Structures are given as C-alpha cells and as structure tokens.
C-alpha cells in the first residue's frame, strides 16, 4: 500500500497516511498554525504560506433547526394576521348587527 510519510531532518515521523494516491509535487513544506473549532483547513496559500480556512459546514440537524425556527416565525406572523382579521370581522359583524351605527 502506498503510504505518505512526513518526517523531520532527524528521520522522526511527523505524519503518515496509508492508501495515499497523490504524489507530492515539488518541495514539501510544513506549517504550524492554530485552527479555531468552527473552522476547517481548505488549503495553504503558497505565496504567503498562510492557512486558508473556511467555516465548518452546518450539519443536517443545524440546517433543520434553522428551517424550523424560520417556519415558526412565519407561522407566528400568520397567526397575528389571522387574529387581526378575526377582530376586523367581529367589528364588521357588530356594525351590521347595529345597523351600521357604531
């Protein structure tokens, strides 16, 4: 099995990965950096040597929770609109019952 082994100048292994099908091109460099919990490594900017980070994709559960929250807000707005329509209908019914003299 092809294995990529990254090691230092003393021969000490830093990292190895089996089943590696990519052949490194040119010089292999290393970068030591902190990656916040809410970020993932997208790559390394070869000009600056800085890590390129992106937000961790939202899980299916998070997406569903956001959708539920949005739907709940929309339902609350519709409920308020229905309540207003019911009040308006009650007022109109009262006006009709009183012969339009309210």
N, C-alpha and C positions, 0 to 999 in steps of 0.2 A: 504494500500500500504506500502511495506517495505521501510523504509527511513533510510539512514545512517546519523547520526548526530555526528559531531566532535565538542567537547566543551572543554573549559579550566577548571581549578580546581575551578573556581567560578561558574561554570554552564553556563557561557556565550557561546552561539553558535558561532562557528567559520565558520562552513560549514555544509550544509545539502544537500542531494541529494535523491530525491524520485525515486521509481522504482528500487532501489538498490538490485540486486540479489546476490551479492558477500558477503559472510560472512567473515569479517576480521579474520585472524589467528594470535594468539599471541598478543603481545603488539602492540599498535598503537602509532606511533611516528609522529612528525611533523618536517618540515624543512622549514626554511625561506630562500629563495635564489632569486637572480635576474636571469631571463631568457631573453637573448637577443631576439630582434624581429625576427631574422632569424633562431631561434632555437625552438624546441618543447621538452617537457619533455617526455623521453622514460621510465624512472623509477628512482629508487633510489638505489644506491649501498649500500646494507645492511651492508657491512663490514666497509665502510668509512663514510656512512651517506651523501654522496655527490650525487647531482643530476646527472643523466645520460641524456645528451642532444644529440639531433640529428638535422640535418638540416631540415628546413621546406620543405616538398616535393614540387617540382615545379608544378605549375598549368598547366592545359592543354594549356592555352594561352602561357605561357612561353615556354613550350615544342615545340609548333607550331612555335613560333618566332625563336627559336634556329634552328629548321629544315629549316625554310625559309632562315635564314642567311647562313646556310651551303649550301643550294641549290643555293643561289645567288652567293656564292664564286665559286662553281663548274661551274656554267654557265659562269662566267666571265673568268675562266681559259680556258674553251672550246671555248669561243669567241676569245680569244687571239690565240689559236691554229688554229682556222679557218682562222683568218686574216693572220697568217704566211703561211698557206697552199695556200691562195689566192695569196700572194706575190710570193711564190715559183712558182706557176702555171703561173703567169704573166711573171716571168723571163724566165721560160722554153718556153713559147709561143713566147716571144721576140727572144730567141735564135734560135728557129725553123724558125721563120719568116726571120731572118737574115742569115739563112743558117748555123747556129752553130758558127758564128764568132762574139762573143760579147766581 
